[in-house]
Structures are given as structure tokens and as C-alpha cells.
Amino acid sequence: MNGLRVLELSEALNVDNSDLLAVCAILKIKATSRLSLLSFEECKKLTDYYENKN
């Protein structure tokens, strides 16, 4: 497995997948749907974003 789908990461972070896709756009991560595959590096960036947000 090379990473997680947007849907899986949004469930793990307990956020709506549309919110996660919006953050992907902010961070310039190419994800266009809830089924888009994210690399582990991209997952780390998104996780860090949400941890720093709170």
C-alpha cells in the first residue's frame, strides 16, 4: 500500500472529506475526489496541518 485515500484520512482525522480536499488545495496537494490516493508524505503534511490548527 502506497498511502491512504482522502476518505480514509478524513475518517482518521475526524474531518469532513470536502474540508480535507479544501486543505489539499491550500497545500497544493493534487487530490480531486474522496477516492484520490495520498502518499504517506502528503498524509503527514495534512495531519501536521490539522494538529497545528488546534
C-alpha distances in whole Angstrom, upper triangle without the diagonal:
4,6,8,11,14,15,13,14,18,18,17,19,22,23,23,20,23,24,21,21,24,23,20,24,25,23,23,19,18,17,20,19,17,14,14,10,11,9,10,13,14,13,16,18,18,18,21,23,23,24,27,28,29
4,7,10,13,15,13,13,17,18,17,19,21,22,22,19,22,22,19,19,22,21,18,21,22,20,19,16,15,15,18,17,16,14,12,8,8,6,7,10,11,11,13,15,16,17,19,21,21,23,25,26,28
4,7,10,12,10,9,13,14,13,15,18,18,19,16,19,19,15,16,19,17,15,18,20,17,17,14,14,13,16,15,14,12,10,7,5,4,5,8,9,8,10,13,13,13,16,17,18,19,22,23,24
4,6,8,6,6,10,11,10,12,14,15,15,13,16,16,13,13,17,16,14,17,19,17,17,13,13,12,14,13,10,9,8,6,5,7,7,10,9,7,11,13,12,12,15,16,16,18,21,21,22
4,5,5,6,9,10,11,12,14,14,13,10,13,14,11,11,15,14,12,15,18,16,16,13,12,9,11,9,7,5,5,4,6,9,10,13,11,9,13,14,12,13,17,17,17,19,22,22,23
4,6,5,6,9,10,10,12,11,10,7,9,10,7,7,11,11,9,13,15,14,14,11,11,8,9,7,5,6,6,6,7,10,12,13,10,9,13,13,10,12,15,15,14,17,19,19,20
4,6,5,6,9,10,10,10,9,6,9,11,9,10,13,13,13,15,18,17,18,15,14,11,12,9,5,6,8,9,10,13,14,16,14,12,15,16,13,14,17,17,16,18,21,20,21
4,6,5,6,9,10,10,11,9,12,13,11,12,16,15,14,18,19,18,19,16,16,13,14,12,9,9,10,10,10,12,12,15,13,10,14,15,13,12,16,17,15,17,20,20,21
4,5,5,6,8,9,10,8,12,11,8,11,14,12,12,15,17,15,17,14,15,12,14,12,9,10,11,10,9,11,10,13,10,7,10,12,9,9,12,13,12,14,17,16,17
4,5,5,6,5,6,5,9,8,6,9,12,11,11,15,16,15,17,15,16,13,14,12,9,11,12,12,11,14,14,15,13,10,13,13,10,10,13,13,11,13,16,15,16
4,5,5,6,8,8,12,12,10,13,15,15,15,19,20,19,21,18,19,16,17,14,11,13,14,14,14,16,16,18,16,12,15,16,13,12,16,16,13,15,18,17,17
4,5,8,10,11,14,13,11,14,17,15,16,19,20,19,21,18,19,17,19,17,13,15,15,15,13,15,14,16,14,11,12,14,11,10,13,14,12,13,16,16,16
4,6,9,10,13,11,9,13,14,13,14,17,17,17,19,17,19,17,18,17,14,16,16,16,14,16,14,16,14,10,11,12,9,7,11,11,8,10,13,12,12
4,7,9,12,11,10,14,15,14,16,19,19,19,21,19,21,18,19,17,14,16,18,18,17,19,18,19,17,14,15,16,12,11,14,14,10,12,15,14,13
4,6,8,7,7,10,11,11,13,16,16,16,19,17,18,16,17,15,12,15,16,17,16,18,18,19,16,14,15,15,11,11,14,12,9,12,15,13,13
4,5,5,6,9,10,11,13,15,16,17,18,17,17,14,14,12,10,13,15,16,16,19,19,20,17,15,17,17,13,14,17,15,12,15,18,15,16
4,5,5,6,9,10,10,13,14,15,16,14,14,11,11,9,6,10,11,13,13,16,17,18,15,13,16,16,12,13,16,15,13,16,18,17,18
4,5,5,6,9,10,11,13,14,15,14,14,11,10,8,8,11,12,15,15,18,19,20,16,15,18,17,13,15,18,15,14,18,19,17,19
4,5,5,6,9,10,11,12,14,13,14,12,12,11,10,14,14,16,15,18,19,19,15,14,16,15,11,13,15,12,11,15,16,13,15
4,5,5,6,9,10,10,12,11,12,9,11,10,9,12,11,13,11,14,15,15,12,11,13,12,8,10,12,10,9,13,15,13,15
4,5,5,6,9,10,10,9,9,7,7,7,8,11,10,12,11,14,16,16,12,12,15,13,10,13,15,13,13,16,17,16,18
4,5,5,6,9,10,10,11,9,10,10,11,14,13,15,14,17,18,17,14,14,16,14,11,14,15,12,12,16,16,14,17
4,5,5,6,8,8,11,10,11,12,13,15,14,15,13,15,16,15,11,11,13,10,7,11,11,8,9,13,13,11,14
4,5,5,6,5,7,6,9,10,11,13,11,12,10,12,14,12,9,10,12,9,7,11,12,10,12,15,15,14,17
4,5,5,6,7,8,9,11,13,15,13,14,13,15,17,15,12,13,15,12,11,14,15,13,14,18,17,16,19
4,5,8,10,11,13,15,16,18,16,17,15,17,18,16,12,14,15,11,10,14,13,10,12,16,15,13,17
4,6,9,10,13,15,16,18,15,15,13,14,15,12,9,11,12,8,8,12,11,9,12,15,14,14,17
4,6,9,11,14,16,17,14,14,12,13,15,13,10,13,14,11,11,15,15,13,15,18,18,17,21
4,6,9,12,13,14,11,11,8,10,12,10,7,10,12,9,9,13,14,12,15,18,18,18,21
4,7,10,12,12,8,9,8,11,14,13,9,12,15,13,12,16,17,16,18,21,21,21,24
4,6,8,8,5,7,7,11,14,14,10,11,15,13,12,15,17,16,17,20,21,20,23
4,7,8,6,10,11,14,17,17,14,15,18,17,15,18,20,19,19,23,24,23,25
4,5,5,9,11,15,17,18,15,15,18,18,15,18,21,19,19,23,24,23,25
4,6,9,10,14,16,18,14,14,17,17,14,16,19,18,18,21,23,22,23
4,6,9,13,15,17,14,14,18,18,16,18,21,20,20,23,25,24,26
4,6,10,13,14,12,12,16,16,14,16,19,19,19,22,24,23,25
4,7,10,12,10,10,13,14,13,15,18,18,19,21,23,23,25
4,7,8,6,6,10,10,10,12,14,15,16,18,20,20,22
4,5,5,6,9,10,11,12,14,15,17,18,20,21,23
4,5,5,6,9,10,10,12,14,15,16,18,20,21
4,5,5,6,9,10,11,12,15,15,16,18,21
4,5,5,6,9,10,11,13,14,15,17,19
4,5,5,6,8,10,11,12,14,15,17
4,5,5,6,8,10,10,12,14,16
4,6,5,6,9,10,11,12,15
4,5,5,6,9,10,11,13
4,5,5,6,9,10,11
4,5,5,6,8,10
4,6,5,6,9
4,5,5,7
4,5,6
4,5
4
